Amino acid sequence: MVADHPENGERTNQGHSVGWWEGDTLVVDTTLLSSHRAGNSSGGVPSGAQKHVVERFSLSDDGTRAIVDVFVEDPEFLAEPFEGRTEMVYSPHLQLYAYDCQP
């Protein structure tokens, strides 16, 4: 069963997300994003209060890539919905470095 977004939930830059599995695919639905003109603070597309994002996370058939399909609609800033895909390659030979970030 898919959980619903709160009717009058707090709007934040990250929004409110609910997720569920469709077979081997994790689907994440995000709404309640705050309206802000700075995008993601690194020059991204601004967000309006009606922005809606759906991400679908899956693995490639050979298991070497994580595939993320994205659907974004935001009538305030996008003339039409955006759909895109990104793939991340499994690279176990690379070393992950820790960063001491101070928020």
C-alpha positions as MATLAB code, in Angstrom:
seq = 'MVADHPENGERTNQGHSVGWWEGDTLVVDTTLLSSHRAGNSSGGVPSGAQKHVVERFSLSDDGTRAIVDVFVEDPEFLAEPFEGRTEMVYSPHLQLYAYDCQP';
ca = [
       0.000    0.000    0.000;
       1.302    3.432   -0.939;
       1.262    6.093    1.773;
      -0.227    9.464    0.894;
       1.348   12.872    1.263;
      -0.080   14.932    4.147;
      -2.851   17.278    3.017;
      -1.430   20.372    4.692;
       2.133   19.241    5.293;
       5.058   21.576    5.793;
       6.811   22.652    2.594;
      10.601   22.292    2.593;
      13.394   22.474    0.017;
      13.513   18.647    0.004;
       9.724   18.218    0.053;
       7.817   15.225    1.382;
       8.530   11.825   -0.176;
       6.731    8.504   -0.133;
       8.113    5.365   -1.690;
       7.008    1.901   -2.692;
       8.239   -1.074   -4.655;
       6.936   -2.013   -8.086;
       8.616   -5.376   -8.600;
      12.367   -4.679   -8.427;
      11.934   -0.907   -8.929;
      11.831    1.568   -6.039;
       9.447    4.436   -6.848;
       9.802    7.682   -4.863;
       7.098   10.373   -5.196;
       7.916   13.844   -3.836;
       5.612   16.833   -3.329;
       5.303   19.661   -0.786;
       8.434   21.349   -2.093;
       8.874   24.935   -1.004;
       8.838   27.636   -3.627;
      12.354   28.986   -4.079;
      14.145   30.690   -6.942;
      17.622   29.367   -6.158;
      16.959   25.841   -7.404;
      19.119   23.438   -5.451;
      21.483   26.270   -4.391;
      24.031   25.297   -7.020;
      22.408   26.912  -10.015;
      19.621   24.391  -10.553;
      16.120   24.995  -11.850;
      13.954   27.027   -9.448;
      11.035   25.310   -7.751;
       7.411   26.356   -7.506;
       4.912   25.258   -4.889;
       3.251   22.851   -7.364;
       6.457   20.975   -8.226;
       6.052   17.193   -8.320;
       8.908   14.708   -8.771;
       8.737   10.956   -9.394;
      11.965    8.948   -9.354;
      12.235    5.283  -10.319;
      15.362    3.450   -9.108;
      16.328    0.118  -10.660;
      19.357   -1.998  -11.556;
      20.526   -2.818  -15.071;
      20.013   -6.404  -16.206;
      23.691   -7.219  -15.526;
      23.622   -5.489  -12.099;
      26.520   -3.137  -12.870;
      24.527    0.107  -13.100;
      21.920    1.864  -10.999;
      19.345    3.463  -13.290;
      17.298    6.469  -12.171;
      14.353    7.594  -14.307;
      13.055   11.030  -13.309;
       9.768   12.792  -14.048;
       9.400   16.443  -12.959;
       6.413   18.710  -13.409;
       6.302   22.299  -12.213;
       3.819   24.522  -14.063;
       5.377   27.672  -12.567;
       8.830   27.093  -14.084;
       8.498   24.362  -16.735;
       6.477   24.755  -19.942;
       6.013   20.978  -20.002;
       7.022   18.080  -17.754;
      10.632   16.928  -17.898;
      11.616   13.280  -18.184;
      15.183   12.064  -17.999;
      17.433    9.155  -17.097;
      20.783    8.854  -15.436;
      22.891    5.769  -14.876;
      25.501    5.258  -12.194;
      28.201    2.655  -12.784;
      29.123    0.225  -10.005;
      32.806    0.950   -9.297;
      33.964   -1.053   -6.267;
      37.620   -0.307   -7.062;
      37.126    3.389   -6.267;
      37.731    4.619   -2.721;
      35.101    6.689   -0.937;
      36.626    9.612    0.937;
      35.006   11.114    4.014;
      34.444   14.857    4.124;
      34.050   16.765    7.355;
      31.170   18.982    6.227;
      29.820   21.610    8.576;
      26.210   22.505    7.683;
];
